[in-house]
C-alpha cells in the first residue's frame, strides 16, 4: 500500500513536525476505530461503541468539513 500526503509548502520545520505527528495520530485513531468496528458482535457492543464515539474524532483543521464533506472526500462541488 502506498499513501500520498500533500503537505503545504509554507510550513516551518516545527510546523511540519507537528503536521506529521498529527497525521500519524490520525492514522492510529483510524486504525483503532477500524479494529474496534470489525470486532463488534452484538447490539450491546455497538451501543457502547456509539456512546464513546467521540474518542475516535479526528481534528482535520477544515472548518467546513461537516457541511462540505462530499467536496473534501469525493471532489464534488461545494
Buried (B, 14 or more C-beta within 10 A) or exposed (E): EEEEEEEEEEEEEEEEEEBEEBEEEEEEBEEEBEEBEEEBEEEEEEEEBEEEEEEBEEEEEEEEBEEBEEBEEEEEEE
